Amino acid sequence: MSVPTHTPRTVGVPGIGTLTVLDTVLPHGRVQFKVTGPHIKGTFIVAPEAKRGGTVLPTTVQVQYGDGLELQTYYTPRPDEPVVYRVGVHGHTAGLDPDAIPTRYFLGPYAVASGRTFLTERLPDGTRRRTEAVVRCLLELWRDRDDVTELKLAAAVARADEHARYEEQQADQLEAEIQKVTAQRVSARRTVNQLTGILRRRSAAVLPADPTPVKVPFFDRHGHQMGILAVREAPAPAGIRPGSVVYNVQGARVAGSFTVERYRYSSTPWPEGINVTYGVPTSRYGHEARDEPTINTIRLSGGWSSSGDTGRITRTTPDRLPARIRLSPTTGCSAPVATERRASGVLRALALRYLARPDAEALHLAAAKDRAPALLTATRQKLKELRVQQQKLTRKAAEHRKRAAQYRELLAPPRTLPDIQSDPSSVLGWEGEGGAVLGVPAPRPAPVAPKRAEPVERLVDVAQKAVRLASAAADAAERAVARSRGRDTAHLDAAMWAAHAEFLDAQRYAQWVAQDAGAVTASTLRNYVNSAIAAAERAQKAAGTASTASELAELIAEPWTQAMADEEARRERERREEEARYEAEERKRTGMDADNRHRLTMARYIAEKHVPKLGWSKGMVSVMEQAATGQLYRRDGSAWNGRRRVSRERTLMLARAGYLSVGRGQDRRIRVTPMGDTALFLVRLHSEGIHPDDKTAYEARYVVARRLRRNKEDTKTIARKLPQIDQWTLRRCVRPVTIAEQEARAAELAEQTWADEGGALPGC
C-alpha cells in the first residue's frame, strides 16, 4: 500500500514556473510524484535501480512516466501519464545518477509521445525540454530526501534473492572453469616432467649406415608383389634431423633416395607416427630436397606423414599414399595412378624397414631429444599462462561469493544490539564493502511461496494428445475423399490437405516439447503445447469433425499469480536495462545511434564490394580529396590546387565518368558531384581497394573489360574509362550522421522555427 510522506508543496523551476508536487512512498523503495504546473500535469515514479552485477546498494534511478507498479507493455499507456503541452509522455528513462544529473537529452530511447501506434512518434522539442526540466527537479527532490538510504535498501532487498542466485551461479561457473584449468595444469606439469626426463636420459648408440644392399620386396594394396628393391643405407648429411635414416633405392622402375624419420609435428613428448621424404632434405626445416626418386620415369617430390599409431602400417596399408610431381619450387600436381600405386608400396616397405631396425629405440630417443627443448619452452610458457588464468578465475569466483554473501545478509533477520556487540566483524566488513549502513535496519521481505515445479510430463502428454486428435481429423478428411463418388471433389481435397498440414504442425510442436523438456523454460514449453493444441483444433475444423482439442487447454491452464507477474516484470526490466546499457556503450564508442550504426555497416559492406570495381589509383583519390575541399580549379587547360598543377589526365577521367564537374565560363571551380561524393565516402571506408598507381589501376580495368570476341583495341578503349556507380548502389548507400551532427542540426532547426512556434519575434 502506498503511504503519503509529505503534503503537497510548491517548487520553483527556472524557465517553467511553480510546480505543485505531492510525493508518496511506494513498495520496493519507489517514490511517486504527482506534478501539476504550467503546461504539465501527471505522475512520475522514481525507482532505484538494483541492477545485476552492479553495486549492492543502487546508485542510479529510473524515472517512469505514469502511475502503476505492474509491468506494462511498451505500447500500452499507463494511468495518469504526464501531459506536457497537450502531448502525452510514455515510457521511462534509462539509469540516471542523482548526484550527476545530465543537462539534456537524457529522457532515453523509451520516451515517446502517446499516440495511436507509438511508432516513430518522437517527442516535440518543447515537450522534451519541459519534461527534462521537471525530471531534473524531481531527481533533486529525491536526492535531498531524509530516507534516501532506506529507499535504496528497500530496492536492494526486493531483488537480493535473485541477485544472490545470480552471483552464486556465476561463482559455480567460474569454479567449473577453475577445475578445467587445474586439470590442464596437471597435464602440462606431467608433460614438463616427461620432457625433462627425456633430456636427462643418456643417448643410446645409433648404428652407422650400412652400405650393403639388401633386397626388400614391396606389395600393392591387394598383397600382390610388385617387385624387389635393392636398398642400401647412406650416411646422413650434415644438418639433417637426428633420428633420420637415408635409404638409396634401386630396382623395379624405382631409383633415388628416401629419408625416413619420426613424425616431427606432434605435440606429445615422444614423437609418434612416421615421416618419409622423397629425396634428402637440404635444410633442417625447409621443404627442398636433392636426389629425389624417379618412379616410372617420373620424378616425385614431397613425402608422406602419418601422425597415428605406427602399428597400423603394414605392407598393404595404408592403401593410397601421396605422390606429387614438382612443376616449380612452389607448385606441383598429382602423379598418375600407376605411379602413385608403386610409390605407395615403396613408402610402406621403407617405413616397415625403418621401424624394424635394431636401433629403433635409439633413433626414437634421438628424435625426442632433438625436439624436447622447444616443446619444453612452449609447455612452460603454457603452464605460466594457465597459472595466471587460474589466479584470475579464483579472484573472480571469490568476488562473486562475497557479493552473494552480501545479498544473503540483506535477507537475514535484523540483528539485535547484543548480537552486533558480540560479533561486530561482519557488520564492519559489510559497511566497508559498501553495504547497508549500520543503524538502518533492513526490512524483512514478504514471504513468497516457492514456485511450483512445472510438470513437464503433463505438458508432453497433452502435446501427444493434441497430435492424436489432429491425426484422427486428418484421417477422417482422407476417408471422406476416398468415399466420395461425386465429380467435384476439389473442396474435399482442399480440406484433406489443410487437415494434413495442421497435423504436421501439431506433430512438429509436440516433438519440440519432447526434445526441449528440461532445456528451456516452462513458459516456452507451454507455448509449444498451446501451438500444438491450436493446430489440432484447426485440423478438426478443416476436417469438419467435432472440435474437442480446445478442452486440452484447460489441462495446462495455470492461474496468473503475483509472483509470475513480478517475474515477468523483472525479465522485462532486465531486457530494457541490457538494451539501454548496450546502446549507451555503442553510442560512447561510435558516437552514433542504432540507425546510423546500421547505415555505417551497410556502407562498409557496399564499399568492400564496389570500391575495387571503381579502378581508382591513389592519385585519383588525391584529386577527389582536393576537389572536395574546394581547392581545385582550372587554369590554362589544366587543373590547379592553388600551389601546383594537378594531373590533367586523372581530372579528365574523373570528370568524364561523372565524379567531377568542371565549371564553364567565369566559373573555374572543379567540384565533386553527388556520385563522386558517394564514391569518395566509400573509398575512405575501404582504402584497401585502391590501386597504388595508375598503371596497376589500368591493368585491373583491362582485366575486367576483357570479353570473348572483343578485340584488344576495344578492350583498351573501355579500360581507359572509369566505370560509374549504378543508381541502385547510390540509393542504397546512405551516409551515417553522428549524434553531435544531429544535435547541431536540431539546434539550427529549432532556432529557425522558433518564431513559427510562438517564440519571441525580432523587434517585439
Secondary structure by P-SEA (a helix, b strand, c coil): cccccccbbbbbbccccbbbbbbbbbccbbbbbbcccccccbbbbbbbbbcccccccccbbbbbccccccccccccccccccccccccccccccccccccccccccccccccccccccccccccaaaaaaaaaaaaaaaaaaaaccaaaaaaaaaaaaaaaaaaaaaaaaaaaaaaaaaaaaaaaaaaaaaaaaaaaaaacccccccccccbbbbbbbbccccccccccbbbbccccccccccbbbbbbbcccccbbbbbbcccccccccccbbbbbccccccccccccccccccccccccbbbbbcccccccccccccbbbbbbbccccbbbbccaaaaaaaaaaaaaaaaaaaaccaaaaaaaaaaaaaaaaaaaaaaaaaaaaaaaaaaaaaaaaaaaaaaaaaaaaacccccaaaaaacaaaaaaaaaaccccccbbbbbccccccccccaaaaaaaaaaaaaaaaaaaaaaaaaaaaacccccaaaaaaaaaaaaaaaaaaaaaaaaaaaacccccaaaaaaaaaaaaaaaaaaaaaaccccaaaaaaaaacccccaaaaaaaaaaaaaaaaaaaaaaaaaaaaccccaaaaaaaaaaaaaaacccccccccaaaaaaaaaaaaccbbbcccccccccccccaaaaaaaaaaccbbbbcccccbbbbcaaaaaaaaaaaaccccccccaaaaaaaaaaaaccccccaaaaaaaaabbbbbcaaaaaabbbbbcaaaaaaaaaaaaaaaccccccccccc
